[in-house]
């Protein structure tokens, strides 16, 4: 874990009187969600309010699809 991330988690845990593990799970949950959606392989975009939209470049999808079809042949 990054040093800055550890500091932020420590500050939040102290401020809200919560265990470090709980705060770490909360901080990481949004990225775990994005990872889960993108790993499904549907290449759906994911929007996180106040943070941004994560999506796959359509040209990259075509490239990946082409590589997969070449492997099957």
N, C-alpha and C positions, 0 to 999 in steps of 0.2 A: 504494500500500500504506500502511496506517496506520502511524504512527510507533511505537506500542506493539508492533505486529506485527513491525516491522523489528528492534526491540530484542530481542524474544523469539527471533527467528530467529538474530540475531547471538550471543546467549548460548548457544543450543543448538549452533550451529555450532562455537563455541569449545570448549564443554564436551566435545563428542563428536568434535572434530577432523574435521569434515566441511565440504565446500564449501557456501557460502550457498545456491546453486541447489538442491542436494539437499535441504537442510533446508526451504527454501521449498516445494518440491514435496511433501514429506512433510506439512507443516503444512496445505497447501491441498488435499491429495488427498481428504480426507473430504467437503469441501464440493463438490468437483467431482463426486464420486460421487452426492451428493444431487441436485445440479443435473441430472446425466445421467438419473437415474431419473425425476425429476419432469418433465423435458422430453419424455419418451416419450408423455405424455398419458394414461396409464392412471390417473393420480392415486393411485398406490400410496403408502402411508406408508413412511417409512424411519426405522429406529431406529439411532442411533449409540450404542454402549455408553458409559456414563458421561457422556453429553452430552445426550441427549434424543431425542424422536421428532418427526419432521417429517411433517406430513400436510396435506392440503387439506381445507378445510371442505366437507362434503357439499352445503350450500346454495350454496356458490360454484360447485361442479361443475354443479349444476342450472342456475344462471344462465349459465355459460359455454356449456353445451350448448344452451340456449335461444337465446342470441345467435348461435351458429354456424348453427342451423337457420333462423333468420330471415334470415341473409345468403344462404343457398342459395336461398331463395324468390324 
